[in-house]
Amino acid sequence: VTFEVDTDRAVRVAAAMPEGVVRVAESGIRGVEDAQRLVDAGYHAVLVGESLVTSSSPTEAVGALAALRS
């Protein structure tokens, strides 16, 4: 077990989850591109923290994330 963040793993795991399961990605989302990739993989929600805290414009970052569509 490592603490290395790997969003590719989340994409692979999503493919193995049964239909009807609510999928939530909880780590390693560095920005809107990562979040969109996870949404495209079938995730219903993403937990975003550090990327908002470190953003030069958190308001814009939240807006971009809120605009994501599946």
For each residue, the residues with C-beta under 8 A, 3 or more apart:
1:
2:
3:
4:
5: 27 28
6: 9 10 28
7: 10 11 25 28 29 34 37 38
8: 11 12
9: 6 12 13
10: 6 7 13 14 25 28 38 41 43
11: 7 8 14 15 37 38 41
12: 8 9 15 16
13: 9 10 16 17
14: 10 11 17 23 38 41 42 43
15: 11 12 41 42
16: 12 13
17: 13 14 21 23 42
18: 21
19:
20:
21: 17 18
22: 44 45
23: 14 17 42 43 44 45
24: 43 44 45 46 47
25: 7 10 28 29 38 43 45 46 47
26: 46 47
27: 5 47
28: 5 6 7 10 25 34
29: 7 25 34 35 38 46 47 48 51
30: 33 34 50 51
31: 34 35 51 61
32: 35 36 61 64 65 68
33: 30 36 37
34: 7 28 29 30 31 37 38 46
35: 29 31 32 38 39 46 48 65 68
36: 32 33 39 40 68
37: 7 11 33 34 40 41
38: 7 10 11 14 25 29 34 35 41 43 46
39: 35 36 42 43 46 68 69 70
40: 36 37 70
41: 10 11 14 15 37 38
42: 14 15 17 23 39
43: 10 14 23 24 25 38 39 46
44: 22 23 24 70
45: 22 23 24 25
46: 24 25 26 29 34 35 38 39 43 65
47: 24 25 26 27 29
48: 29 35 51 52 65
49: 52 53
50: 30 53 54
51: 29 30 31 48 54 55 61
52: 48 49 55 58 61 62
53: 49 50 58
54: 50 51
55: 51 52 58 60 61
56:
57: 60 61
58: 52 53 55 61 62
59: 62 63
60: 55 57 63 64
61: 31 32 51 52 55 57 58 64 65
62: 52 58 59 65 66
63: 59 60 66 67
64: 32 60 61 67 68
65: 32 35 46 48 61 62 68
66: 62 63
67: 63 64
68: 32 35 36 39 64 65
69: 39
70: 39 40 44
